Amino acid sequence: MKGEQIQAEMIQLLKQQTEAVEKEVFGDLTDAEEQEYGERKERISELQTKLHIKPTV
């Protein structure tokens, strides 16, 4: 996977994470969406490793 592809995937994942956080704030996050959030968080961490970016909390 090329760096640009990784960055594009990360941008998409981070947008989805932001949407999930907004839903959580307003109490609209379902259990399935919460699980997807966790899966995306893991994928973001993997991509950060590939890009040599220090993972965030």
C-alpha positions as CSV (number, residue, x, y, z in Angstrom):
1,M,0.0,0.0,0.0
2,K,1.4,3.4,-1.0
3,G,1.8,6.3,1.3
4,E,-1.0,8.3,-0.5
5,Q,-3.4,5.3,-0.3
6,I,-2.7,5.0,3.4
7,Q,-3.2,8.7,4.0
8,A,-6.5,8.6,2.0
9,E,-7.8,5.7,4.1
10,M,-6.8,7.4,7.3
11,I,-8.6,10.6,6.3
12,Q,-11.8,8.6,5.6
13,L,-11.5,6.6,8.9
14,L,-10.9,9.8,10.9
15,K,-14.0,11.4,9.3
16,Q,-16.0,8.4,10.3
17,Q,-14.5,8.5,13.8
18,T,-15.5,12.2,14.1
19,E,-19.1,11.4,13.0
20,A,-19.2,8.6,15.6
21,V,-18.0,10.9,18.4
22,E,-20.6,13.5,17.5
23,K,-23.3,10.8,17.6
24,E,-22.0,9.6,21.0
25,V,-22.2,13.2,22.4
26,F,-25.9,13.4,21.4
27,G,-26.7,9.9,22.6
28,D,-27.3,8.4,19.2
29,L,-24.5,5.9,18.9
30,T,-25.7,2.3,18.6
31,D,-23.9,-0.7,20.0
32,A,-22.9,-1.7,16.4
33,E,-21.5,1.8,15.7
34,E,-19.5,1.6,18.9
35,Q,-18.0,-1.7,17.8
36,E,-17.2,-0.2,14.4
37,Y,-15.6,2.7,16.2
38,G,-13.3,0.3,18.0
39,E,-12.4,-1.5,14.8
40,R,-11.6,1.7,13.0
41,K,-9.4,2.8,16.0
42,E,-7.4,-0.4,15.6
43,R,-7.1,0.1,11.8
44,I,-6.0,3.7,12.3
45,S,-3.3,2.5,14.7
46,E,-2.1,0.0,12.1
47,L,-1.9,2.7,9.4
48,Q,-0.1,5.1,11.8
49,T,2.5,2.4,12.3
50,K,2.9,2.0,8.5
51,L,3.4,5.7,8.2
52,H,5.7,5.8,11.2
53,I,3.4,8.1,13.1
54,K,3.3,7.8,16.8
55,P,-0.2,6.4,17.7
56,T,-2.5,8.6,19.8
57,V,-4.5,7.4,22.7
